[in-house]
Amino acid sequence: MNALLVFSYDTSNPLTKLKEELGRVQSLLQTPGFVPAARWQCDSEQIRQYFDDYKEKVRLFHFGGHALGKHLQLNDSLEPMRLSFADALAARICQYGGLRLVFLNGCSTRNQAEAFLNHGVAAVIYTQQPLKDRYALYFSRLFYQEFCRNNKPLQAAFNDTLTGFLADNQARKSDWLEPDLEAARRGLVTGEEEEDVLYMLEINPAHSGITSETFRDWQQPATAAVTQISQREQAQVKSMGVDANSYLLCNRRKEADTFSTRALGKINGTEQDPLFFFIHDKDLNCPYELGLRFKEYGVSNALPPRWQEIELESLAGQFFDGDKYKLALSELYARHFPGSFNAGLNRWVLQKLQPDNNLVIVYHDLSVLDWEGGWEAFFRFYTSEYAMQLSRELSSRLVVICLREYYDDGDYFGTLFDQLAVENASKVASFSQLPEIRKSDIGSWQKEVFQETFFTVNELFTADDGQVLSTLPFIRAKQKLSDKIKEFNRTKAS
């Protein structure tokens, strides 16, 4: 099955988090049997063409960008930007009947949502007020994590996302719209009144059963997604046994071996201190994929790790009042692990996990954090004093993974993480300047196998004779990329 992710970009009123939203949402949707296609600076013709090509196979439509009134702002080949009537767009793309969910991640998209519901879509997620760019990214990431990766029913996934979002951001509600704090917000100037609840999920009464549907209900076997090749070629692909997640294996052996060795040391007791792994690099080198690989970590004859993702965005702005962040961090952990507030210590005290004989992995995605000076003191406290406290109160087998993907050189967080690794080599590892994964190669693979691109392809993958592979039978492209992956792994292993 398919999903279309549409992002419009207005250079005169830019939304700086849109590109990151594209990457995050696409990664969370990318699973065997489900093919998400992303369109950057998209126009209405591209949307219509995609639905005409895939028709009833499209299950999800996600929009990110500016919105106004009954319009969605789209890019146009003749004009820099154009306001497109949502009703006309909905009428065109809903006619095939397969669309289950529309997510309109712009400002005040209630009117646009009504258009899609009137044309028969089963469910729409929309916003009730203008919102800042970074909060739109934050909410969408939480939702697709709950729905796609945690496989919760649609209504439960939305409810848990909204609860988590409000818990992390309610204290900063006034910041949602403060113009002096951030100019980029996902709406054009209006006189609309603000609502108390930022996001809503509305269900079409004719499709009330969708509330209990899960993401897996919308998937199909991965082989069914390959529709434009012969049965003989499909048999060849099956015999090759190429794993759907093989892109996670590309030239990451050194980092993976380091993680595996030290994590195993936590399990058998040779690693005494809590371990921190900071993964940070420019987006072109795919640090996010390395974090996904660590998430799949497992050891034979050992219990699977307990994995908990904890957002740190709610702590921003709390670091200028003495040691206030110490209390905030303990409270954040208490939301995800059993604990109670100790008035004498003036902090939350966690309960020791029982049994304490399997790995506990806490994962922080730091990509949406903005740098402020207090983060340095925070991470120094976290990797030293508070880490030891967690080891005593939560688990002696604690591993913390911090991921940061950025777009420009000179990232302050990256510099800090490298310093921490030098100063605390026994418990902190920093993975940066990663060997490059060729996104263009992966894009060519996806284009040849699924007739769709997974990443934006800015460099065509060519055969040894210089011939562009996209013009060759897809089996050769897939085999070529498979050989490339094996070559990467052999090189790094030697």
C-alpha positions in Angstrom: 0.0 0.0 0.0 1.0 3.6 -0.5 1.2 7.0 1.2 1.8 10.4 -0.3 3.6 13.0 1.8 3.3 16.5 0.4 5.4 19.5 1.5 5.1 23.0 0.1 7.9 25.5 0.7 7.5 29.3 0.5 10.9 31.0 0.3 9.3 34.3 1.2 7.9 32.8 4.4 10.0 29.7 5.1 9.2 26.9 7.5 12.6 25.7 8.6 11.4 22.4 10.1 9.5 21.1 7.0 12.5 19.3 5.5 13.0 17.5 8.8 9.4 16.6 9.0 9.6 15.0 5.6 12.5 12.8 6.6 11.0 11.8 10.0 7.6 11.0 8.7 8.9 9.1 5.7 11.3 7.0 7.9 8.5 6.1 10.3 6.2 5.0 7.5 8.8 3.0 5.7 8.0 -0.6 6.4 7.7 -3.8 4.4 4.5 -3.7 2.4 4.1 0.1 2.7 5.6 2.6 0.3 5.7 6.3 1.4 6.4 8.8 -1.4 7.5 12.3 -0.5 7.0 15.4 -2.7 9.1 18.4 -1.8 7.9 21.8 -3.1 4.9 20.0 -4.5 2.2 21.4 -6.8 -1.3 20.2 -7.3 -0.5 18.4 -10.6 2.0 16.1 -8.8 -0.7 15.2 -6.3 -3.2 14.4 -8.9 -0.7 12.4 -11.0 0.3 10.3 -8.0 -3.4 9.4 -7.1 -4.1 8.7 -10.8 -1.1 6.3 -10.8 -1.9 4.4 -7.6 -5.6 5.0 -7.2 -7.2 2.9 -4.4 -3.8 1.8 -3.1 -3.1 5.1 -1.4 -4.1 4.8 2.2 -2.6 8.1 3.7 -2.2 11.7 2.6 0.0 14.0 4.7 0.3 17.7 4.0 2.9 20.0 5.6 3.0 23.7 4.8 1.1 27.0 5.1 -2.7 27.0 5.1 -5.3 29.8 4.9 -9.1 29.7 5.0 -10.3 26.9 2.7 -6.9 26.7 0.9 -3.7 24.8 1.1 -0.6 26.6 -0.1 1.2 24.6 -2.8 4.2 25.3 -5.1 3.5 25.8 -8.8 5.8 25.5 -11.8 4.7 28.9 -13.1 4.3 30.9 -9.9 6.4 30.7 -6.7 3.4 29.8 -4.6 -0.3 29.2 -5.2 -3.3 28.8 -2.9 -5.2 25.7 -3.9 -8.8 25.1 -2.9 -8.9 22.1 -0.6 -12.4 21.1 -1.8 -11.3 20.7 -5.4 -8.2 18.8 -4.4 -10.2 16.5 -2.1 -12.8 15.8 -4.8 -10.0 14.6 -7.2 -7.9 12.4 -4.8 -10.8 10.9 -2.8 -12.6 9.5 -5.9 -10.7 6.2 -5.8 -12.0 5.2 -2.4 -8.9 3.8 -0.8 -7.8 6.8 1.2 -8.2 6.2 5.0 -6.4 9.0 6.7 -5.6 12.7 5.8 -3.2 14.6 8.1 -3.3 18.4 7.4 -0.3 19.7 9.3 -0.7 23.4 8.6 -2.4 26.3 10.5 -6.1 26.2 11.3 -7.0 23.4 8.8 -10.5 22.7 10.2 -12.2 24.0 7.0 -9.9 22.0 4.7 -10.6 18.9 6.8 -14.3 19.3 6.2 -13.7 19.2 2.5 -12.0 15.9 2.7 -14.6 14.4 5.0 -17.4 15.6 2.7 -15.7 13.7 -0.2 -15.6 10.5 1.8 -12.2 10.1 3.4 -12.5 8.0 6.6 -10.5 10.2 9.1 -8.7 13.6 9.2 -6.2 15.0 11.6 -6.3 18.8 11.6 -5.3 21.8 13.6 -7.6 24.3 15.3 -5.3 27.3 15.4 -2.1 28.6 13.9 0.9 26.8 15.3 4.7 27.2 15.2 6.7 25.1 12.9 8.6 23.2 15.5 5.4 22.1 17.3 4.0 20.8 14.0 7.1 18.7 13.6 6.9 17.5 17.2 3.3 16.4 17.0 3.6 14.6 13.7 6.7 12.7 14.9 4.9 11.6 18.1 1.8 10.5 16.1 3.5 8.4 13.5 5.7 6.8 16.2 2.6 5.7 18.1 0.6 4.7 15.0 3.2 3.2 12.7 5.9 1.9 15.0 3.9 1.1 18.1 1.0 -0.1 16.0 -1.7 1.3 18.2 -5.2 1.7 16.9 -5.8 5.0 15.2 -7.9 6.6 18.0 -5.6 5.3 20.8 -2.5 6.5 18.8 -4.0 10.0 18.5 -5.1 10.2 22.1 -1.7 9.1 23.4 0.0 11.5 21.1 -2.1 14.4 22.2 -1.6 13.5 25.9 2.1 13.3 25.4 2.3 16.5 23.4 0.3 18.5 26.0 2.3 17.0 28.9 5.5 18.1 27.3 4.4 21.4 26.0 1.5 22.7 28.0 3.8 24.8 30.2 4.9 26.6 27.0 1.5 27.0 25.5 2.0 30.8 25.3 5.0 30.1 23.1 2.9 28.4 20.4 2.1 31.8 18.8 4.5 34.3 20.4 5.7 36.2 17.3 8.9 37.5 19.0 10.1 34.0 19.7 9.8 32.4 16.3 8.6 33.9 13.0 7.9 30.6 11.3 4.4 29.4 11.8 2.2 27.3 9.5 -0.4 29.9 8.6 -0.9 33.2 6.9 -2.2 36.2 8.7 -5.8 35.7 10.0 -8.0 37.0 12.7 -9.0 33.5 14.0 -9.6 32.8 17.7 -7.4 30.3 19.4 -8.7 27.0 20.6 -7.7 25.2 23.8 -6.9 22.0 21.9 -4.4 22.3 19.1 -5.0 19.1 17.2 -8.2 17.2 16.5 -9.0 13.8 14.9 -12.4 13.7 13.2 -14.0 10.5 12.0 -16.4 10.2 9.1 -19.6 8.6 10.5 -19.7 6.3 7.5 -16.3 4.9 8.6 -16.6 4.7 12.4 -14.7 1.4 12.4 -11.4 3.2 11.5 -10.9 4.2 15.1 -9.8 0.5 15.9 -7.7 0.1 12.7 -4.0 -0.2 13.1 -1.2 0.7 10.6 -0.6 -3.0 10.0 -4.2 -3.4 8.8 -3.2 -1.1 6.0 -0.1 -3.0 4.9 0.3 -5.8 2.5 3.1 -8.3 1.9 6.2 -6.5 0.5 6.2 -8.6 -2.7 2.7 -7.3 -3.5 4.1 -3.8 -3.8 6.3 -4.8 -6.7 3.6 -4.6 -9.4 5.4 -3.6 -12.6 7.8 -6.5 -13.1 7.5 -10.0 -14.4 6.8 -13.2 -12.3 10.2 -14.5 -13.4 11.9 -11.4 -12.0 9.9 -11.5 -8.8 11.1 -15.1 -8.3 14.7 -13.9 -8.8 14.2 -11.2 -6.1 12.8 -13.7 -3.7 15.7 -16.1 -4.2 18.1 -13.3 -3.5 16.8 -12.9 0.0 17.6 -9.2 0.3 16.3 -7.9 3.7 13.9 -5.0 3.5 16.1 -3.1 6.1 19.3 -3.8 4.4 20.0 -0.1 4.1 20.6 -0.1 7.8 23.7 -2.3 7.3 25.6 0.0 5.0 29.1 0.8 6.2 28.2 1.0 9.9 30.1 -2.0 11.1 32.7 -0.2 13.3 30.0 1.8 15.1 27.7 -1.2 15.5 30.6 -3.4 16.8 31.4 -0.8 19.4 27.8 -0.5 20.6 27.4 -4.3 20.6 30.6 -4.9 22.6 29.8 -2.4 25.3 26.1 -3.2 25.5 27.0 -6.9 26.0 29.4 -5.7 28.7 26.4 -4.2 30.5 24.6 -7.5 30.4 27.4 -9.6 31.7 28.5 -7.0 34.3 31.9 -6.0 32.9 30.6 -2.4 32.2 29.9 -0.8 35.5 29.0 2.8 34.5 25.8 3.8 32.7 26.6 4.0 29.0 25.8 7.0 26.7 26.0 6.8 22.9 25.8 10.2 21.1 25.0 9.7 17.4 25.3 13.0 15.6 26.1 14.0 12.1 24.8 15.9 9.0 21.7 14.5 7.5 23.5 13.3 4.3 25.4 10.8 6.4 22.2 9.2 7.8 22.9 9.2 11.6 19.2 8.4 12.1 19.6 5.1 10.4 22.4 4.2 12.8 20.1 4.8 15.7 17.5 2.5 14.1 20.1 -0.2 13.8 20.9 0.1 17.5 17.2 -0.2 18.2 17.3 -3.6 16.6 20.0 -4.8 19.0 19.6 -8.2 20.5 21.8 -10.8 22.2 21.3 -14.5 21.9 20.3 -16.2 25.2 19.4 -12.8 26.7 16.1 -11.1 27.2 15.2 -8.5 24.6 16.1 -4.9 25.7 13.5 -2.7 27.3 13.3 0.3 24.9 11.9 3.6 26.0 11.9 6.8 23.9 11.8 10.0 26.0 11.5 13.5 24.5 13.7 16.2 26.0 12.0 19.2 24.2 9.9 20.0 27.2 13.1 20.9 29.2 14.1 23.7 26.9 14.2 27.1 28.7 14.4 25.6 32.2 18.1 25.9 32.6 18.6 29.4 33.8 17.3 29.0 37.3 20.0 27.2 39.3 19.6 23.4 39.2 16.0 23.4 38.2 16.7 21.0 35.3 17.7 18.3 37.9 14.1 18.2 39.2 12.7 18.4 35.6 14.8 15.5 34.4 13.7 13.3 37.3 10.1 14.2 36.7 10.5 13.3 33.0 11.8 9.9 33.8 9.0 9.3 36.3 6.5 9.8 33.4 7.9 6.7 31.7 9.0 4.5 34.6 7.3 3.9 38.0 8.3 6.4 40.6 7.1 8.7 43.4 7.9 12.2 44.6 10.2 12.4 47.6 9.6 15.7 49.4 12.8 15.4 51.5 15.0 15.0 48.4 12.8 17.4 46.4 12.8 15.1 43.4 11.1 12.0 41.9 12.6 8.7 43.0 12.2 5.8 40.6 11.5 2.2 41.5 14.2 -0.4 40.7 13.2 -2.5 37.7 12.7 -6.1 38.5 14.2 -8.3 37.2 17.3 -6.2 36.6 19.0 -8.6 34.3 18.2 -7.3 30.8 19.3 -4.2 28.9 17.3 -1.0 29.4 17.7 1.4 26.5 16.5 5.0 26.7 16.4 6.9 23.4 16.4 10.7 22.9 15.9 12.2 19.5 17.6 15.6 19.9 17.2 16.8 16.3 14.5 19.4 17.0 16.3 21.0 20.0 17.6 24.6 19.6 20.9 25.3 21.2 21.0 27.4 24.4 23.8 27.6 26.9 22.1 25.6 29.6 22.2 22.4 27.5 25.9 22.0 28.3 25.4 22.0 32.1 22.4 19.7 31.6 24.3 17.0 29.6 27.3 17.1 31.9 24.9 16.5 34.9 23.0 13.8 33.0 26.1 11.8 31.9 27.7 12.0 35.4 25.7 12.5 38.6 22.2 11.7 37.3 23.4 8.7 35.3 24.8 7.1 38.5 21.5 7.9 40.3 19.6 6.1 37.5 21.9 3.1 37.8 21.1 2.9 41.5 17.4 3.6 41.3 16.3 2.3 37.9 18.6 -0.3 36.4 22.3 -1.2 36.5 22.0 -2.1 32.9 21.1 1.3 31.5 22.1 2.5 28.0 21.2 5.9 26.8 21.2 6.7 23.1 21.1 10.4 22.0 20.5 11.1 18.3 21.0 14.5 16.6 20.7 15.0 12.8 21.6 18.4 11.6 22.1 20.2 8.3 24.9 22.7 8.8 28.5 22.4 10.0 29.5 23.8 13.4 26.6 22.3 15.4 27.0 23.3 19.1 25.5 20.0 20.3 28.0 18.0 18.2 30.9 19.9 19.6 29.7 19.2 23.2 29.1 15.5 22.6 32.6 15.1 21.2 34.0 16.8 24.3 32.0 14.6 26.6 33.4 11.5 24.9 36.9 12.7 25.4 36.4 13.6 29.0 34.4 10.5 29.9 35.6 7.7 27.6 34.6 5.0 30.1 30.9 5.7 29.7 30.4 8.1 26.8 30.9 7.3 23.1 30.4 9.8 20.3 29.7 8.7 16.8 30.1 11.5 14.3 31.6 12.0 10.8 30.0 8.7 9.9 31.0 6.9 6.7 28.5 8.1 4.0 25.5 6.1 3.0 24.8 7.0 -0.6 21.2 8.2 -0.5 21.2 8.3 -4.3 21.9 4.6 -4.4 19.0 3.9 -2.0 16.8 6.1 -4.0 17.6 4.2 -7.2 16.9 0.9 -5.5 13.5 2.2 -4.4 12.7 3.6 -7.8 13.5 0.4 -9.6 11.8 -1.9 -7.1 8.7 0.1 -6.2 8.6 2.6 -9.0 8.9 5.2 -6.3 11.8 7.1 -4.7 12.4 6.8 -1.0 14.9 9.7 -0.8 15.3 12.7 -3.0 17.7 11.5 -5.7 20.4 14.1 -6.6 22.9 11.7 -8.1 22.0 8.9 -10.4 23.6 5.5 -9.7 25.6 4.2 -12.7 27.0 0.9 -13.7 30.7 0.3 -14.2 30.4 1.2 -17.9 28.8 4.6 -17.0 25.3 3.6 -18.1 22.6 5.0 -15.9 21.0 2.2 -14.0 17.5 3.7 -13.9 17.3 2.8 -17.6 18.2 -0.8 -17.0 16.0 -3.7 -15.9 15.3 -3.4 -12.2 16.9 -6.7 -11.3 20.3 -5.3 -12.3 19.8 -2.2 -10.2 18.8 -4.2 -7.2 21.6 -6.7 -7.6 24.1 -3.8 -8.1 23.0 -2.1 -4.9 23.0 -5.5 -3.1 26.6 -5.9 -4.2 27.4 -2.4 -3.0 26.1 -3.1 0.5 28.1 -6.3 0.7 31.2 -4.4 -0.5 30.7 -1.8 2.2 30.5 -4.4 4.9 33.5 -6.4 3.7 35.6 -3.2 3.5 34.7 -2.2 7.0 35.2 -5.7 8.4 38.8 -5.9 7.0 
